[in-house]
Amino acid sequence: MKITITGSLGHIGKPLTKLLIKENHEVKVISSSEERKKDIIALGATPAIGSLEDVDFLKAHFKDADAVFTMVPPNNYFDLNLDLIAYYKRLGDNYVQSIAGSAIKRVVNLSTFGAHLEQGNGILKGAYHVEHILNNLPSEISLTHMRPTSFYYNLYGYINTIKSDNAIYANYGRQTIPWVAPEDIAQAVAEELNDTSSFSKVRYVVSEELTGDQTAAILGKAIGKPDVKWQIVDDKAVSNALKSIGMNPQIADGLTEMYAALASGLLQEDFNENKPSTFGNKKLEDFAEEFAHKFHNNN
């Protein structure tokens, strides 16, 4: 099968490409970085270097594909001119335009838990809009929205305060946090791309559920600081901290709202009702080894 992957060789794209190549699919990887070309070729895939903002470029590389993995890559949260929700909507529209008239019959879209909400989910409302835009694709196209939970690697953002204060400061964490590994997402995406039956659905992906205290204990043990604490702070403290490091104020407030929705349980309402019977294989203890390496080598 000819499969086009967006998102370059990122946390999900690289393991996904490896899985699909191993399964003998013909894989094309779209990347905005010319430097990624050699890495894509080394994996056995075909590079397509260009911008997701360029509809003509997308049309050219979607045209002959049987299936596509769509995602909205991270943007620069420190760009004070960035309208993040508009960016999501724009790429969603570009995908619909590019899929129309192509040979694509299978679309697997990277969304997120909380994307069932139009409001109250902070920056995740961008994923809500992309889902609804893609839902306008012709009915003969089978569409799956992948909704992973909180990524393990977001924990890297707490390295500095662990080093300075022996603490993780967050406005969530009393309740269980559903964590997920990118490798487990890649495995689930590959399974969906290989499923050519005609249907459309939502699929959640989660690796482990832990409270903030449990999360801090696992990371603390791995880095040799067993007294690391998960410290709950209020929304204002989180928002101010993000703005103090130069983050776009609108995005800082959106992230704060997103985490507050996790604390209240709003974010994971639909996830809890449709929780997968099988969790991913990579647990936080496995990721903690990678965290420890970055913690001790991050200057």
N, C-alpha and C positions, 0 to 999 in steps of 0.2 A: 504494500500500500504506500502511496505517496503522501507523506505527512509534512506539513509546514508548521514550524514552531516559532512563536514570537517570544520576545524576552531574552534573547541571546543565551549565553551559557551562564546564567545566574544560579542562584541557590536551587531552583527547581529545574531550569532548562538543561543544565549539564547532566544531572543524573537521569533526567527524562530522555535526553538524546542518547545516552549510553544504553538505556533499556531498549529503546526502539531500534537502534542499530543492531543490538544483539538479537532482536527478533526479526531481523532481515528486512526491515522497512526501509524505504528510500526517504531519507530525512533531509529537509532543508531548514536551516536555522537562520532566522532574521535577526540581525544585530545592527546597531548604529555605529559600532566601533570597527574600524578597519583593522585594528590590532587583534581582534578576535578571529579574523579569517583563518589564520594558521591553526589556531586551536580547534576550530570547527572542523577543518579538513582532517586534522589529526585524529578526531573521533570517528571519521568515516562519513561525515555529513557534508552537505553542500552549503556553503555560506551565501547569504544574500545580505549585502551591506547597504543599509539605507534607513530612512526614517519612517516610523509608524504614522507620522503626520502627513506623509506623501501618499495620497490615495492611488495615484497611478503606479507608484512603486509596489504598493500592496497588491493591486490588481494583477500586476505582471507575475508576482510570485505566489499568488493564490490560484491563478487561472487553472493550472493542471493538477492541483492537489486533490486528493480524495478526502483528506481530513485536515483540520487545523486546530492547533492549540492557541487560544487567544488569551492575552493578559494585558493589563495596563502596567507598564514598568514603573518603578519608583521615580519620583521627580525630586527636584531640589527643594526641600522644605524651608530652606533659608533664602529662597528667592522671594523678595518682598512683593514682586509683581505677579507671582503665580496664583492663578485662580484654579485651585486643585480640582474642584468639582467640574468646572468647565473643561478641564483637561481630560477627565474621565469621559465626559459626554462626547467630546470631540473624537477620541479614539474609538469609542463605541460606534459612533456614526461611521467612522472610516472603515471599521470591520464589516459592518452591514453592507456598505457600498461595494467593498472589495469581494465579499463572498457572493454577492448577487452576480449572476452570469458566469460564475466559475463552475468547476466540476465538483466542488466540495459538497458532500452529503453528510459529513459528521463534524460537529463543532464541539470542542470541549473548552469551556471558558473558566479561567481562574477568577473566582469571586472571593467571598469571605463570609464567615459567620457574621450575623448582624445585617446582611444585605437584604433581609426580608423587611427591614425598616426604612421608611422614607425619611423619618425624622428621629432625632434623639440618639443617633449612632455616630455623631461626629463626622470625621472624614470618610467613614465607611458608606456614607450616602452616595459617594461616587460609584461604588460597586453596585448599589441599588439601581442607579440609573443605567449602568452598562447592562445589567441583566435585563432590564425592561426594554432597552433598545434592541438587544439581540433577540428578544422574544418576538420581534417583528419579522424575523427571518421566515422564509416560506416553510410551510408545514412539512414538506418532504425532507427538510434538513433536520437531522436528529441532533438535539442540543442538550448538553449537560452543563450545568453550572456547578463547579467545584467550590465548596465552601469550607476551606480550612479554618482552623481556630487560631489561637495566638502562637506565633512563631517562636521557637526556642531562641533563635538568634537575636530577637529583640532584647534579650537579656544582656547582650553586650553593651547596651546603652547605660547600664548601671555600673560598669566597671569603675568609673572615676569615683563615685560616691562610696563604693565598697572600699576602695583604696584609701580615701580620705576619712571616711566616717564609720567604716565597717557596717554600712547599712545600705539597703535598697529602699528608696523613698517612692511610694506609689499611693494613688488614691483608690486602689483596689487590692484584693488579695485575702480578705477575711474568708471569703467563699472560695470554692475550688476554681482554679483557672484551667481551662482546657488548652493544653499545649500541643504543638504539632511540630514534627521534623520535616523539613523540605524533601528529604529522601522518601518519606512516607507519602507526601503529596504526589511526588513524581511517580511512585508506584501506582497510586490510585488513578492518576491521569492516564498512564499507559494502559491500564486495564480498561478505562472508558474508551480510549481511542481504538482499542482492539475489538470493542463490542460494536459491531456494525448493525445490530438489530435496530428497528425503527422505533424510537421513543425519545421523549424529552423528559428531563428530570433534574432534581437537585441532589447532590451527594456531599455529605459532610465528611471531613477527614480530621481525625484527632489521634494523638499518640499516647497521651497520658493526662490525667486530671490530678492537680495538686493545689493545695493552698499556698499562699505566699510564704508562710512559715516553713512549709515542707520544701518549697522551691529554694529558699535561702539556705536551708540546712544542707541540701544536696550540693549546691554550688560552693558553700563554705567548706564542706569536707574536701571537695575536689581541689580547692585552691590552698588548702592548709590554714584556713581561717574559720574554724567551726563555730565561732561566736557571731558570724554575720547575721544581722537582723533584717527582717522585712518590716519596715516602719510605715504605718499608714499615716498619710498626711491629707489635708483637705484639697479640694479642687483648685482653689486659688494658689496654693503653694506650687502645685504641679504646673499650672499655666504660667505663673511668674517665672519659674525656673526655666521653662522652655523659651520664654521670651528673652530672658536674661542672656542666653547664649546666642541670640540673634535670629531665632526662628520666626518665620512669617507669623504675625500675631493671629491671623485667621486660622492658620493650620494648628498653631499651639492650642487655641481654644477648641478646635475640632478634635485634636488628640485627647485633650482633657475630658471632653464630653464622651468620647468613645470609651475611655477607661472608666468613667463614672457609670456608664451604661453596663459595663462588665461588673462593676461593684454592685449595682442594683439588681442585676439578673436580667435586665431588659435585653442586653445584647445576645444572650444565649437562650432566649425563650424558645425559638424555633429549633435550635440545635438540641435542646433537652427533649423536645417532643419527637425528634427524628434522629436521635443519637445512633450512630452506627453500632452494629452488634460486635464488630471486630475493630479493635484499635490498631494503630500502626506499630511497627516493631521497635522503633528507636525510642528509648525512654530517656528521661532527663539525666539519669546517671551516665548514659552513653554520651550525651551532648556535653555533660559537665567536663569531660576530658578535653574536649575542644575549647570549652570556655576557659579552663585552667591554662591551657597553652597560650591563648590570646591574653589572658589576664597577666601572665608572667612575662610576656614578650611585647606587650603593648606600651610603647614609650610615650 
